Amino acid sequence: MNCGILSLLSDTAFEDPWSSFFMDVLSPLSFVKVSSVRMQGLLLLFFAKHQHLPFVQILSTKSTPTGLFGYWGNKGGVTICLKLYGYYVSIINCHLPPHMANNDQRLEHFDWILEMQNFEGQDIPNILEHDLILWFGDMNFRIDDFGLHFVRESIKNQCYSDLWEKDQLSIAKRHDPLLREFQEGPLLFPPTYKFDKNSNNYDTSEKKRKPAWTDRILWRLKRQPQANPHTQRLPAPHFCLSLRSYVSHMMYCISDHKPVTSTFDLELKPLVSAPLITLIPERLWTMENDMLISYSLTPDFLSSPWDWIGLYKVGLRHINDYVSYVWVRDNQVSFSDGLSQVYFNTSNIPETEDQFLLCYYSNSLHSVVGISKPFKIQPGSFLAEDPLGEAQPHI
């Protein structure tokens, strides 16, 4: 990320360029931007396919600066904590201190970022009790002992096994019990740092920095309690993560690092199988008449006066991409036996052949908790904008 002051101000007022780019690429594949968190040069984006939205609850976003004794965000971590089908998942993007000699400092910052994920005042368990932690970023770990010539020759001949033995993160994992719980795929790609910009050549500057695997992707699954042979236990919920790929991408040259990606398969037995809200559009929608939307609530869902229902075109990029919306309490017309009804003004909906869907947004959970099946609105006359000029919901 460009972390200059003008870029920061621009990204505060408008969508940052990476979000816009990924929304353009991913929305045709049914992915929706759910959440993001930014700290200077660090950005973490979370997307989900729209059918999963009612089962994704964003619990917390957090920034943990570690630069200048914790007062500056040039180093540190950003976190999104969420519930996925009832399971707790934390995703952390980090930037740790650079340079060969600062390995102890990197490990201290790693521990500090982890320690600061305490989610005070919220009913969220300690991060070490979460079912999954995904942790990635520019961790800046280097290759000890070997000289520049040996490292470059090993890379040239694709002989990585000797280098793995002296990789600082691999060494630390052998000695630190907590770090050992984080898994990583095999480093079968060349070290991703440091390259001359706009090339595939390792550093040819005066410093000639030694190549290293600085850019890493780790994960940790929750420890299962030891079974007591004298006590019967119910089987643990099914929650399994398997690594499909862990690769670098040499074709990208805009940075002195090469980007790294991982693909995982996550298999789980849902702890939550029904959405908190079930939306039912009533009869055939047309442009001429206000329409009625019925919805049912699960008994444990607490609605808020600031909850709203948005009308979206299929292929939405973000929860703010609604075509129109209604505040649930202001537009409620009936309520009985767990079934509520609200009316929806169609006068400001543009005439189109696109399909639509409805999303119920919970203000207290900061999440979509119900989504309808796609449907079409029959064409008719349309008006351009809301004559009342009411405030719009914003996330």
N, C-alpha and C positions, 0 to 999 in steps of 0.2 A: 504494500500500500504506500502511496505517496503521503507522507505524514507532515508535509509543510503546512503552515498555518492557513494559507488560502485554500488548500485542498480540504483540510479538516472543516473549515467553515462551510465550504461548498457542499461537502458530503453530509453535513448536519442539516442543511436546508433542503437538499435534494437527494435522490437515490444515489448511492455511491456507484462508480462505474462497474465494479465487479458484480454487485447485485443485479444491476441492469443487464449485464452480459449474460449471467447465468439464468435470469428469468426469461430472457429471449430464447436461450437454448433449451431450457428444461420445461417451460410451460406447454409446448406442443406435445411433450411426453407425459402430460398430466401431473407434473410436479408443481407445487405451490410453495412460495417462500413463506415459512412459518415464523422464523425468528432470526435475529442477528444481534451481534454485540461487537463493538469496535473499541479499541484502545490504541490511539496513535497509529503505528504501522501494522497492528494486529487486527484481523477481521475474521469473524467466525459466522458462517451462514448455515442455516438449517432448512432444508427443503423436504417435503413429503408428498407422496401421491395423494390426490384429493380424497380418495376413498378411505385413507387412513386418518384424515384430519380429526374426526370425532374421537379418536383413540390416542391422540397426542396432546398432552397438556404441558405447556411451558411453565415450569414452576419457578425458575429463577434465571436471570442472566447476571453475570458478575465479571468485574475486571479486577485483577490483582497485580498492581505495579510492583516491580522489585528493583527498578533502577533508582539510584541516589537514595539508598536505604529505604526503599518502599514509597518514595514520593514522586517518582517519575516513571511514565509508562513506556519508555523506550525498550524496556525489558519487562518480562512478566508473563501473565497468562490471562486469557478470557475464557469464560465458561458458560455453557448453556446446560441447565439441569431440567430434565423433563420426565414425564411418565409416559411410557409407551405400552399400551394395552395393559396397564396396571403395574408395569415394571419400572424401576428407577434407573435412569440412564444419565450419565454426565459426560459431556463432550468438552475437551479442553484443547485450546490452541495456545502454544507458548513460544516465546523467544528467550533463550537462556544466554548467559554471558559468553562472549567469544574468547578466543586465544587459548593456546596449548596449555599454559600454566594455570588456567582458572578452572580446572576440573572440580576441585572441592567446592568452589563457589557455585558452579552449575548444579551440583548435587544439593547444596543448601537451598538454592532457589527452587529446585524441583520439590523438595520437602515443604518449603514455605508456601508455595502455590497450593499444594495438597492440603496443608494445615488450615489455610484460609477459607476452604470450602465448607464453612460451618452452617450457613443458611439460618442465622439466628432469627428467632421469632416466627419461624415457619415450621409446620409439621412435616419436615423432611428429614429422613435419617442421615446420619453421618455419611460422607461420601464413600467411606470404606465399606459401608453396608449397601451401597448401590449395586444393582445386579450387573451393571456394565459401566466401565469407565473407558472411553476412547480418548487417548492423549497423543497429540502429534504437534509438529512444528519444527522450527529451526532450533534444535537442541544444542547445537554447536559442539558436540563431543568430537574429539580428534583421535588420531592414531599415534600412540606413544612409541618411543624407542627407535623405530625404524627411520632411516634417513630418507630424504626426498627421492634420491635416485632409485633406491630399492622399492619404495612405494609406487613410483611411476612405472617401473619395469613390471611390477606385479600386476598393475592395472592393465598395462599394454598386453600382457600375456594371459589376462583374465584369471590369474592365480590369486583369488581373494582370501583363501583359507588362512594364510599366514597373517594377513592384515586383520582378520576378525579377532585373532587372539590378542591383539594389542589395541583394539577399539575400546576407548575409555568407557562407553556405556556398557559394553559386554563385560568388561572387567568389574565395573560397579555392580552389575546384576549378580555376579558371582559372590559378592561379599555383603550386599545389603539385602536383608530378608524381605523388606517391603518392596523394593525395586524388583526383586526376583519374581514377585507375583505378576508383574507386567510382562506380557508376552509380545514377541515381535516375529514377523516373518523372516525368512532367510535373506541375507543381503547378497543377492545374486546379480546385482547391478553395480556399475562403477560408482565410486565415491562421487557425491553430488556437489562438492565444493572443493576448491574455488576455481571458477572458470573466467577467462577473459570474456567480457561482454560481447555479444553478437558473434560468438564462436564456440567451438567444441574443444578448445585448447585450455588445458589447465594453466593456472596463473603464470604469466611470463613477465610480470612486473618485477621491480627490484626486490620486493619482498619474497617472491616465489613461494607462496604459502603451500604447505604440504597438503595434498588432497585428503579429504575425510568425508565420512558419512555423517554430515551434520543434520540432515533432514530426515526425521524418523516418524514412524507411526507405531504406537504401542496400544495394547488393550489389556484390561484386567477384568476377569469375571469374579463375581462375589464368591468368597470362600464358603463352601458348604460345611455346616457343623458336623463334627465327627459323630457317627452313629453309635448309640449306646446299645450294646448287645442285649441288655436286659429290658430295653424299652422299645415298644413298637412306635415307628414313625411313619407318618403318611409320606408317600413318594414326593420328592421335591418337584416343584413346577418345572416344566420343560422349558429350558432357556439355553440355547446352544449357539455359539458364534464360531464360524469356521472361515478361515482366510482363503479367498479364491485367487487373489493376485496381489503382488507387492512389487512395484516396478518404478523406475525413473523414466523420464521422457527427455532424451537427449536433443530432440529437434527444437526445443524452446531455448532461445538465446537472449532473452531480454534482461536476464539477471546474471549475477555471478554464481547463482545456484541453479541446479536443475530440479524441476518439480518432481515430487514423488506422490504416487497415488496407491491406495489400497482398495480392493473390492472385497466385501464380506458377504457371507450368507448368514442371516440371523433366523433361526428357527425357534419359535416360542409357542407355548400353549397359553392363549390369552387368559389373563386373570379378570379382564373385563371384556365381555362378549357382546354387550348391547350398548349403543350410544346413550348418553344422558338425555338427549332430546330426539324424538322421532318426528320428522316434518312430513306433513301430508297436504300438498296443494289440492284445493277443492275444485272439482270439475274442470272444464276446459277453460284455459286462460285466454282472454282476448284483450285487445288494446282499449276497447270502449268502456269497460266496466271495472270498478274496484273489485278486487278478488279477495277471497277468504282463504286464509291459511290456518289449518288445524295442526296442533302439535301436542304430543304427550310428553310428560316429564317422568323420570324415574323418581321413586320416593326420596332418595338421598340427595337430589339436586336442589340447591337453593338458588332461586332466580334473583336477579338484581334489577333495580329500576333502570340501570344503564345497559341491560342486555338488548341486543338488536338482531333483527333478521335481515340479511342482505340478499339481494337478487344478483346473480353473477352469470355472465356468459361462460359456457363450458370452455376451458382453456385459460382460466384465471391465473394470473401471475402471483398475486399477493392478496391478502385478506382485505386490503383497501381498494381493490379493483372492482367494487360493487357498481352495478348499473343504477340501482336504487336500494332503499333500505326503509325499515320501519322500526321505531322504538317499541319494544314489546309491550311495556306497561301503558304507554300513551295510546296505542292502537288496539288494545285488547277489547273484544266485544262480548266474550263469554268465557266462563270457566266452570267446569263441572267434572267430577270424577277423574281428575288427573288429565283431562283434555281441555286445552285452551284454544281460543280462536282469535286471530287478529285480522284486520283488513289491510289490504295493500293497494295503494293508489297506483294505477297503471299509466296515468297521464304523462309522466315524464320518462317513459320507457321508449327508446327508439325502435322503429320498425325494422326488423331484421329476420333473416332466415336462420340465424344461429340458435343453438339449443341453450337453455338456461338451467340453473340449479339454485336452490336456496340453502343458505348456511345460517345457523343460529350461533351467534357469538356471545359467550359468557364473559362479562366484564370482570367478574371476580376471579375466574380461572384463566383469564387472558388467552382463551383458546376457543376454537370452533368445537361445539359439543354436539352438533347435529347437522346432517347434510342430506338433502333430498336426492332422489333420482333425477336425471336430466329430463327436461320436458321442453316443448315448444310453445310459444305464444302466438296465437293467430294474428295476422296482420290487421291493421286498421289505422286510424288517424293517430298522430302522436304530437306531443308538445315538447319543447326543448328543455325547460328547466323548472325547478320547484318554485312556484310563485310565492311561497311563504318564506323562502330563503332561510330555512331552518339550519341549525348547526349540524354538521355531519360527524358521524363517529370516526375516530382516528385511532390507529394503533401505534 
